[in-house]
Amino acid sequence: MNSLALFIAVFLACLVEAVEATTIVLAAGATRNWRSALTGTVVGVLVLAVIVAIVGPAITLIPLGFLRLVVGGLLLVFGMQWIRKAVLRASGFKALHDETLIYQREVEEARAARKESRLGVSDWYAFTLSFKAVLLEGLEVVFIVLTFGANQKQIGLASLGAAAAIVVVVLIGAAVRAPLSRVPENTLKFVVGVMLTSFGLFWGAEGAGAVWPGSDLALLVLIPAVAVFALLLVGVLRRRKAAQLRRDEPAPVLVATTVDGHGHETEAAATPAPAPAAQPQRQNAVVRGLRSFGMFWWDFIVGDDWQIAAGTAVALAITFAVSGWPGAWVVMPLAVLILIPYGIRRALR
């Protein structure tokens, strides 16, 4: 993987995260209080800087083989879930990611929230909304920078790619002070999903002990192969949807994407959710805090499809078990060929 490929991969991945965080910060500033929103943004960036300062040097001490195994597995999980959503969007089975709609939703929530001052911050809601958006989306940026950079021993170049993406989005956002709806985010997510999956395949298999034919040149085959496979899935699903519409049958469509206060997407079933059962007693603050902490890391690492994560872990274990075989690298591509359609099928059900 050369330096240019590393820079482009990090730049595009971080561009998506920067767009989502900036949209939320713009909504908080435009409707509530710019000073509080920008203060929350700055504090979030400072916290991220501390995390990088602590984790950055430590991650370089991890043996490269183990690092590639873990990072490859995580990138595969992220990438396949991004591809699944991108394929569903491109084929019409999932609502397109709309930054204008997200901006409007954040504006409505911000206007409805009560204004209060804490710790010298005049609008605590604007501060916390911006802080959470920057911190949570920023954690994904940090993960991308550290994993890509550490794997190629070029953390500085990866950081430069991330910084360039953030600067571009922030400058555009500051100039228009509106949602970045003209940024082709759905196309970007498709491309980033392909790249994350491809790099995850390559590094995961290498970390498990497999040897790729052609070494790094294998990426030149993996990236277009994953892209073609994803586009084929889009074509198949588009024909399926068109056939269903011709027969006047209700197509299985996911409800329009909802986005929580952190900018993370969730997919809801078309049928109304049953009312939650009454809890015998209210959980105390400690239990709620631990549960929220655990759910955050579950969502960050596993995502919204634990079976994809489990399938990836099994495929890596099989690759490790047969790593002495010259064709051990075949296991991971076969796993992707199975897991992505499986995830799409489950989403449509």
N, C-alpha and C positions, 0 to 999 in steps of 0.2 A: 504494500500500500504506500504510494508516494505521498509527498507532502501536500500536493495540490488536492488529491482525493480526500485526504484527511481534513483539510481546511474546508472544502465544499460540504462534506458530510456533516461536520460540526456546525457550520454556518446555517445550513438548511434546517437541521433539527432544532437549533436554538432559535431560529427565526420564528418557527411556529409557536414555541413557548413564549417568546417575547411579545408576539401579537396578542395572545390571550391575556397575559398579565397587563399589558398596556391598555387594552380595552377596559378592563376593570378599574384601573387607576384613573383613566379619563372619565369614566362614569362617576366615580367618587368625587373627583375634583370639580367636575362641571355642575353637579347637582348639590354638593354639600359644601366643601371648603377646600380650596386648592392647597392652602398651607398645610392643613392636617393630612391631606392625601399624599402630598409630596414628602412630608415628614415620615409617614408610614413607609413610603417607598425607600427613602434613604436608610431608615432603620433596618428594613428587610435586606437591603444590599449589604449593609455592615455585618449583619448576622451571617449572611452567605459568605462574606469574605473571611470571617472567623472560621467557619466550617472548612473552607478551602485551605486555610492556613494550617489547620489541625490535621485534616484528612489527607491533603495533598502529599506531604512528605511521607506519611505512613503507608499510603497505597503503593508507593514505589518500592517499599521493602518486601512486598508480597512476592513470592516466586512467580515468574512470568507464566508458567504453565497453569498453575492454579488460578491466577488472575484471569487468564483467557478462558478457562473453563467456566468460572462464575460469571464473568462479564458477557461471554458469548451466550450463556443460557438466559441471562436477563434481557439482553438485546433481542434475542429470539422471541421471548415472551412479549416484549413491548412491540416489536416489529410486526409479528403476526396479528396482534390485536389491532394495530393501526391499519394493516392491510385489510383485515376483515371489515372494519368500519368504512374504509375508503371504497372497497368493492360494493358494499351495500349502498353507499351514497351514489356512486357512479351508475349503478344499475337501477336506482329509483326506489329501492326498498327501505331506505333510511333518509330522513330529512338532511339536506345539506347543512353543513356548519355555517351559520349565518352570524357574522360578527355584529351586524346592525341590530339583529333581534336580541342578541346577548347584551349589547349595550343598552338597548331600551329596557330590557328586564332589570338590569342592574340599576338603571336610573329610577325606575319605579320603586324598587326596594329601598334605594337610598333615600328617596323623598319621603317614604312612609316611616322610616326609622326615626326614633326619638333622638334629639340632639342633647348630648351631655359632654361635660368637660372633665378630663382626668389627667393627672400628672403633667399639668401645664399644656396639654393638647386641647385646643378649643372644641374640636369635633372628634370625639373618640370613635364614632362609627366610621367616618371617612379614614381615620388613621388605621384602624384594625382591618378594614376591608382592603386597603392598599397594601398593608403589611403582609396579610395572609396571601394575597395574590402574588406578590413579588417573591415571598419566601417559598411557597409551594411550587410555583412554576420555576423559580430559580433553582430549587433542589434538583429538578429534572435537568436543568442546564448544567449544574455542577456535576451531576452523574455522567452526563454525556461527555463533558470536558475531561473529567478524571479518567473515565474508562477508555475513551478513544485515545487520549493523550498518553496514559500509562502503558497501554498495549503497544503503542508505537514509540514509546520513550520520547514523546514530543508534546508534553503538557503545555509548554509555552505556545506552540503553534495552535493547539486546540483551543487554548484560552483566547488567542487572537481571533480565531474564527467566531467564537461565541461573542466576544466583545464587539466585533464588527456587526453581527446580526442584531445585537441589542441596540447599538448606536443607530443603525439604519431605521429600526422600528420606532425608537424614541424620537428621533428627529422628525419622522413623518407624523407621528402622533402629536408632537408639539406644534407642528406647522398647521395641521388641520383641526386639532382638538375635536376629533370625531372618531367613530369606530373605523378601524382599518378594513372596511368591507371590500375595497378594491384589491386587496392582497389575495391572490388565488390560494387561499389556505387549504381548500379541499385537495387541489392538485399537489400542493406542497406536502400535505400529509400522506398522499399516495406515494410520492417520491421518497419521502423520509421513511415510510413504512418498508418500502422495498430495500432501501439502503441498510436500515437497522437489521432487517431479516437476513440480508446477505452477509453483513459483517458478523452477525450472531452465528450464522451457519459456519463461517470460516473459522472464527476464533473459538467457538464452542467445540468443534470437532478437533481442532489443533490442541486445545487444552485437555481433551479427553484422550489424546495420544494418537489420533489419526494423522496421516500424512497426505496432504492434497497433491494431486498431480500438477506439476508446474509451480508448486509453492505459491507465492503471492499472486502469480498470474491467474490462479484459479478464480480470483475475485472478478477478473474481466469476463468470466463466463457466468459466475454466480449472479451478479447484479442484473444483466439482461435476462437471464433465465427466470429469475424470480419476477421481474417486471412482466415478461411475456405470460407467465403463468397467471399472475393477477389480472392481466388484461383479458385473458381467455375466460376467467371466472366472471368478469364483468359482462363479456359477450353472452355467455350462457345464461346468466341471470336476467339480462335485458330481454332475451328471447322468451324466457319463461314468463316474465312480467307482461310482455306484449301478448303472449298467448292467453294468459289469464284475463287480460282486459278484453280481448276479442271474444272470449267465452262469457264475458260479463260476470266472472267469478271474482269475489273479493280477494285481492292479492294480500299475502301476509306482509304487512307493512309495520315496521316499528314506529312507535309514537315519535313525534318530532323530538329531536335531541334536547334534553334538558341539561342545564349547566348549573352547578352549585355555586356557592359563594367563593369557591377557590378556582373557578374556571374549569373544573373537571367535568367531563361528560358522563351522563348516565343514560341507559336505555331502559325505557319502561315498557311493560307489556301493554297490549291494546285493551285488555280487559281491566276494569277497575280493581284496584288492590283491595283485599279485604281489610276491614277495620282491625287495627292491632288489638290483641287481647289485653285486658286490663291487668296491669302489674299489681301484685299483692302489696307492694310497698315501693316508695320512691327510692331510687338508687342515690346513694350519697355522692358528694362531689368527687371523692377519690376514685370510686368505682367508675363513674362516668368519664373521668379524665383518663384512667387506664384503658378503658374500652375505646375511647376516641383515639388514643395514642396507638393502640394495637391495630385499629381499623385503618388508620392512616398508612402505617407501614405495610399492612396487608394489601391495600389498594395500590401503594407505590410499587411493591415488588411483584405481586401476583396479578394485579389488574382486575378486570371484571369477568374473567373466565378462568377459573382455577383449573379446569380440565386441560386447557392449553398449556398452563404452567406444569401440570403433572405430566403431560405427554412429553414436554420438552425434557424434563428431568429423566424420564424413562429412556428417551432416545439417547441422551448423553451417557447414561449408565451402560446402555448396550454398546455404544461406541467405545467406551472405556474397556468393556469386557472383551471386545474383539479387536482392540487396537493393534495387536500383533499381526493382523491380517492386512495385506496391502490395500484391499478395497474397503477398509473400515470407514472411510470418509463417506461412503454411499448411504450410511444409516441416517445421517442428519437431513440430507435432501429428501429422502423418502418420508421422513417424519413430517417435514414441512408440507409435502404433497398431500399428506393425510390430514394434518391438524388444521390447516387453513380452511379447506372445504367443510371439515367437521364443525369448526367454530361458526362458519356461515350458516350451516344447516341448523345448528342449535339456535342461533339468533332468529332465524326465520320461523322456527317452531314456536 
